[in-house]
Amino acid sequence: MAASSFAPGEGLHCVDLVGKHIHEGVAALRRRGLDVGFRRAGLTQYDPNADGTPEPPDSWYLADVLPRDSRSVVLIASPTPPVPLSRQHNEADYLAGCR
C-alpha cells in the first residue's frame, strides 16, 4: 500500500484533514490543485491506478489520503470516524515538526 500523504515528509504532513467530513477534505485537496479519487476504508487491496469508487456521501469521514501521482490522490473514506493517524503511529514521530 502507498504511504499516507499525511506521513512525515509527505505533501500533506501536518494538514488537519483526517476525521473531517468528505466534503471538507475534498474541497481542501482540490484547493491544493489535486485531483481526488475515492476508496472505501477497510479494503484489503489497493490499486493506485484503479478508477476508484463514486464519491461517498458528505456524511462520511476522511480516513486517509494516499498519493497516486504528483497531481492526484486517493481519498480513503469511512462511514464512521477514523482513529486519528497520530494514534496509528508513534505520535511523537508522526507529529514531528507540526505546530
C-alpha positions in Angstrom: 0.0 0.0 0.0 1.2 3.5 -0.7 2.3 5.7 2.2 -0.1 8.1 3.7 0.1 11.6 2.2 0.0 12.8 5.9 3.2 11.0 6.9 6.3 13.0 7.9 8.0 14.2 4.7 4.8 13.9 2.6 3.0 16.8 1.0 0.1 16.9 3.4 2.1 16.3 6.6 0.6 18.5 9.4 -2.5 19.2 7.4 -5.5 18.5 9.7 -8.0 16.7 7.5 -8.3 13.2 8.9 -11.6 12.8 10.6 -13.2 15.7 8.7 -16.3 15.1 6.6 -15.7 14.2 3.0 -16.9 17.5 1.6 -14.4 19.4 3.7 -11.5 17.1 2.7 -12.3 17.2 -1.0 -12.6 21.0 -1.0 -9.2 21.4 0.8 -7.5 18.9 -1.5 -8.9 20.5 -4.7 -7.8 23.9 -3.5 -4.3 22.5 -3.5 -4.8 21.6 -7.1 -5.1 17.9 -6.6 -7.4 15.5 -8.5 -9.3 13.3 -6.0 -10.3 9.7 -6.4 -12.0 7.6 -3.7 -11.7 4.3 -1.9 -13.7 2.9 1.0 -11.7 2.3 4.2 -11.1 -1.4 5.1 -10.4 -2.7 1.6 -7.8 -5.4 1.7 -6.2 -4.4 -1.6 -5.2 -1.1 -3.0 -4.7 -0.4 -6.7 -3.4 3.2 -7.2 -4.3 3.0 -10.9 -7.9 1.8 -10.5 -10.8 4.1 -11.4 -11.9 4.2 -7.8 -15.4 4.4 -6.4 -18.1 7.0 -6.7 -17.8 10.0 -4.3 -19.1 8.9 -0.9 -21.9 10.7 0.9 -20.9 14.0 2.6 -21.7 12.4 6.0 -18.7 10.0 5.6 -15.3 10.8 7.0 -11.8 11.2 5.6 -9.7 8.4 7.0 -6.5 8.9 5.0 -5.2 10.2 1.7 -2.8 8.2 -0.5 -0.7 9.7 -3.3 -1.5 8.4 -6.8 1.0 10.7 -8.6 2.2 14.2 -8.2 -1.2 15.8 -9.1 -3.7 13.2 -7.8 -4.6 11.4 -4.6 -7.0 8.7 -3.4 -9.1 9.7 -0.5 -9.9 6.8 1.8 -13.5 7.3 3.1 -15.1 5.8 6.1 -18.8 5.8 7.2 -17.5 6.1 10.8 -15.0 8.4 12.4 -11.5 7.0 11.9 -8.8 6.6 14.5 -6.5 9.6 14.3 -3.3 8.9 12.3 -1.2 10.1 15.2 -2.7 7.2 17.3 -2.0 4.7 14.5 1.7 5.6 14.5 4.3 6.7 17.1 2.7 10.1 17.9 5.9 11.9 18.6 7.4 10.8 15.3 4.2 11.3 13.3 3.7 14.9 14.6 7.4 15.9 14.4 7.6 19.4 13.0 3.8 20.1 13.4 2.6 23.1 15.5 
